[in-house]
Amino acid sequence: MPVSPSLDAILARIAAAEQAAARPAGCVTLTAVSKQQPWEAIAPVVAAGHRVFGENRVQEAEARWTGRREGLELRLIGPLQTNKAEAAAALFDVIESLDRDRLALALFAAAQRTGRLPRLLVQVNTGEEPQKAGVLPADADAFLDRVRGDLALPVEGLMCIPPVGEPAGPHFGLLARIAARNGLPVLSMGMSDDFETAIAFGATHVRVGSALFGARN
């Protein structure tokens, strides 16, 4: 396959972090964050064989991936409006930003209409930041009970974005504890600046954009 030096470098860092944390080789999946990137930056990563990509907006992802979708896993990592729930369910394999009852109900209704529902992660606002999406940590258990119990939605894990300027480790540790007590195996945490720390705290998926593609326009 063609070589993507930046992809190879990130995968090598992930492998080293797995080894340093005494975790099995290959247990962490790289989500290549392609949002706001030109296709010229993304194409070499696809050509090199990478298959998991993260997007922030439904319409942007539709424009970028229509006709290029086969064989890829697309993950929605940005906030989702309820009126875009059906379009998101049709396009994405995983939605990582489930964070409120209205959105859970919209996704449930979309599944009833279309027969398709992506796998889901619940976003937790570990820093309790008022401007940021996500369920508050104190409310996470009850929210998970509702969406998994009442609606039988396929929640497989949790996602978080730690506050800028704070050590990320405590936030990753908090997310891991919430996941463990709820029996959730998937942890999407860690980005370009802190994904090695996230791997040490048990991340199964890391979301890397700028370190892979360069700065966004």
Helices and strands as residue ranges (DSSP letters): H 5-20, E 29-33, H 39-47, E 52-55, H 58-65, E 73-76, G 82-84, H 85-91, E 94-98, H 101-114, E 119-123, H 137-145, I 146-150, E 155-159, H 169-181, E 186-188, H 195-200, E 205-208, H 210-213
